[in-house]
Amino acid sequence: MVKRLTKTNDYLFDENTIVINNNKHYEDLKRIEQLIYKLQNEPAPVAPTNQSGEDAFTKLEKLAQLKEQGIISAEEFEAKKKEILSQV
């Protein structure tokens, strides 16, 4: 719903109104506005899907520690190891 504001004072009570008292604030808000429009037109960043070898190595080390501590079984270790290595 669009409100039709008829008096100058009506804008002061509208929650979507920003009152600017000096040029410095106006310039800052214009820069913010430009950044917003720029960000709206840029494509969203894509998260990387491939893991690096270092990440896989770190995961395998942690997995081996879990196996040594008896937290996971040898079968669970092998299954997870195959899964991690297939992603490299």
C-alpha positions in Angstrom: 0.0 0.0 0.0 1.4 3.4 -1.0 0.7 6.3 1.4 0.2 9.7 -0.1 1.8 12.2 2.1 0.3 15.6 1.7 2.1 17.9 4.1 5.8 18.5 4.6 5.5 17.5 8.3 4.0 14.1 7.3 7.4 13.0 6.0 8.9 13.6 9.5 6.6 10.9 10.9 7.0 8.4 8.1 9.2 5.4 9.2 10.8 5.3 5.8 12.0 8.9 5.8 15.6 9.9 6.6 16.2 13.5 7.5 19.6 14.8 6.5 21.0 17.9 8.2 24.2 18.5 6.3 26.0 17.7 3.1 28.5 15.3 4.7 25.6 13.0 5.7 24.0 13.4 2.3 27.2 12.3 0.5 27.7 9.3 2.9 24.1 8.2 2.2 24.6 8.6 -1.6 27.7 6.4 -1.4 25.8 3.8 0.6 23.0 3.9 -1.9 25.4 3.4 -4.8 27.0 0.4 -3.0 23.6 -1.2 -2.4 22.7 -0.9 -6.0 26.0 -2.3 -7.0 25.7 -5.3 -4.7 22.1 -5.9 -5.9 23.4 -6.2 -9.5 26.3 -8.5 -8.8 25.8 -12.2 -8.9 26.0 -14.0 -5.5 29.4 -15.6 -4.8 29.5 -19.4 -5.4 31.0 -21.5 -2.6 33.8 -23.7 -3.7 32.7 -27.4 -4.1 36.1 -29.1 -4.4 38.1 -29.7 -1.4 41.9 -29.3 -1.5 44.2 -32.2 -0.8 45.3 -30.5 2.4 41.7 -30.4 3.7 41.4 -34.1 2.9 44.7 -34.9 4.6 43.6 -33.0 7.7 40.2 -34.9 7.8 42.0 -38.2 7.4 44.3 -37.4 10.3 41.4 -36.5 12.5 39.5 -39.6 11.4 42.6 -41.8 12.2 42.7 -40.2 15.7 39.0 -41.1 16.2 39.7 -44.7 15.2 42.8 -44.9 17.5 40.7 -43.6 20.4 38.1 -46.2 19.8 35.4 -43.6 19.0 34.7 -45.1 15.5 35.2 -48.7 14.3 37.6 -49.8 11.6 34.7 -50.2 9.2 33.5 -46.7 9.8 37.0 -45.4 9.3 37.4 -47.2 6.0 34.0 -46.0 4.7 34.6 -42.4 5.7 38.2 -42.6 4.3 36.8 -43.7 0.9 34.3 -40.9 0.9 36.9 -38.3 1.7 39.4 -39.6 -0.9 36.7 -39.7 -3.6 36.1 -35.9 -3.2 39.8 -35.1 -3.9 
